[in-house]
Amino acid sequence: LGVGVFSNTLFRVAALHFTDYTLCIVESTERGMEDLPHDFYSYFIPRNILIVDAHNAIPSSLQGFSPTPKSPTGATLEKLVLKATELSRRNTTNSWLVGISQLRSSSDLDIAEGGITLFHVKNSLKKNSFSILSIDGNNMLIETRDTIIREMREILDCDVMVTTTDTHVFTGTKAGEAYRPIGMSTPV
């Protein structure tokens, strides 16, 4: 396993390198992002890079954006993915300790039954750590994401990426039903 995180004012990319492939989780740092276009996936797959949208940031207005590969924003994202991937591949080692914990949900508002899962890795040689906190829901208010990251960094003393599963159990299943990203109905 190798871990690499790169960010700028627009995006943050967490790369997890496994033997042959690198998984890159992408988030928009300042504004919401809605589903990466297929062109991004097809560009990175031949490079053994799997890219996913963290689905963790949508502004209160509920209007996100989707960067296109040929746009300046898309080019910026591409560079960050490649930098994070390179860092994760350079940091590959067998000295990682891995922990996973899950809390099931009984909420019927915005967190689905998969609940909350924490994936935490710690490099036993370098003493650095990284965590992914995944919430079973569809997207997340930016303020909620930022609060969770701030509090988790304080507790775990490491970099944290918050994601959602992008499930539509409570969102978008019925016409006219309210859109409820994480944080809209359930407080942090």
Secondary structure as UniProt FT lines:
FT   STRAND          2..7
FT   STRAND          11..17
FT   STRAND          22..28
FT   HELIX           38..44
FT   HELIX           45..47
FT   STRAND          49..53
FT   TURN            60..61
FT   TURN            69..70
FT   HELIX           72..90
FT   STRAND          96..103
FT   TURN            113..114
FT   STRAND          116..123
FT   TURN            124..126
FT   STRAND          129..135
FT   STRAND          140..141
FT   HELIX           142..156
FT   STRAND          159..164
FT   TURN            175..176
FT   TURN            183..184
//
